[in-house]
Amino acid sequence: MNGTEVYRLDALLELGQAWPNALTAAEIARRRGVPAKFLARLLGGLAREGLVVTARGARGGVRLAAAPTDVPLTRLLRPQPQPGAGGPAARWLTARLAEARAGVLAGLSLAALLRVEAEAEATADFCI
């Protein structure tokens, strides 16, 4: 995953934690440490993809378009582009990696990642 994909996932995780409520873009940016202007562009893209719903005004904000259990990871994580260069071995390996990735993500939803985050937060880190 590149940096943009990580920010995108962070925003969706924050919205998943807030489900079914909406959050402002500024609140998501503050909580996740994402640059606000960059986040606004990402949220626009997520809205065009139908993953989030936005509303303007005093009661406006952004929320997930569906419950976290109904948002498959295969929809969140974009497929990696196939290389235009390389020989048969490189293309074969790239295809196998794409198949493995799809297999790992199949059946997982945003809710699974929210559980991972909740477990990590529940584990105290008592470094002295």
Long-range contacts (C-beta under 8 A, 24 or more apart in sequence): 1-77, 4-42, 5-77, 5-78, 7-32, 7-34, 7-38, 7-39, 7-42, 8-42, 8-45, 8-46, 8-76, 9-76, 9-77, 9-113, 10-34, 11-39, 11-42, 11-43, 11-46, 12-46, 12-51, 12-52, 12-64, 12-71, 12-76, 12-110, 13-110, 13-113, 13-114, 13-117, 15-52, 15-62, 15-63, 15-64, 16-64, 16-68, 16-71, 16-110, 16-111, 16-113, 16-114, 17-114, 17-117, 18-63, 19-63, 19-64, 19-67, 19-68, 20-63, 20-64, 20-67, 21-63, 22-55, 22-59, 22-60, 22-61, 22-62, 22-63, 23-61, 23-62, 23-63, 24-60, 24-61, 24-62, 25-61, 25-62, 27-61, 28-62, 49-75, 51-75, 51-76, 64-110, 67-111, 68-109, 68-110, 68-111, 68-114, 69-109, 69-110, 69-111, 70-109, 71-109, 71-110, 71-111, 72-105, 72-107, 72-108, 72-109, 72-110, 73-105, 73-108, 73-109, 73-110, 73-112, 73-113, 74-102, 74-105, 74-106, 76-110, 77-105
